[in-house]
Amino acid sequence: MALMITAECINCDVCEPECPNEAIYQGEEIYEIDPLRCTECVGHFEQPQCQQLCPVECIPLNPDYVETPQQLLEKYRRLTQVS
């Protein structure tokens, strides 16, 4: 699954620079995650970095983008051009 940022976001700016896929960006009111770029850090790290660093724990799984670990790895490979 891709992750998402909820309305509890305090715009602390911690998550955005840590995203290895550049999936996090400043939205109109809070940070947002592009689900087409989010791999939950699969291929990069053991745990999603944004979740690990978020001080208010406002980054749950996005139920609209259900993906298996294999699908996340395939997305990572596509984004990074790794075969």
HUURCOR-V131366 format. One record per residue. RES is the residue in one letter. NEAR is the number of other ideal C-beta (glycine too) atoms within 10 Angstrom. Layout:
RES|NEAR / RES|NEAR
This chain:
M|17 / A|21 / L|23 / M|17 / I|20 / T|11 / A|7 / E|11 / C|17 / I|12 / N|13 / C|13 / D|9 / V|17 / C|25 / E|17 / P|10 / E|15 / C|22 / P|15 / N|20 / E|11 / A|22 / I|23 / Y|12 / Q|11 / G|12 / E|5 / E|9 / I|14 / Y|22 / E|16 / I|24 / D|13 / P|16 / L|12 / R|16 / C|26 / T|27 / E|24 / C|22 / V|20 / G|17 / H|14 / F|13 / E|8 / Q|9 / P|22 / Q|20 / C|23 / Q|16 / Q|14 / L|13 / C|21 / P|9 / V|11 / E|9 / C|19 / I|24 / P|12 / L|15 / N|17 / P|9 / D|9 / Y|15 / V|10 / E|19 / T|9 / P|10 / Q|9 / Q|14 / L|18 / L|15 / E|15 / K|21 / Y|18 / R|14 / R|11 / L|17 / T|13 / Q|6 / V|9 / S|4
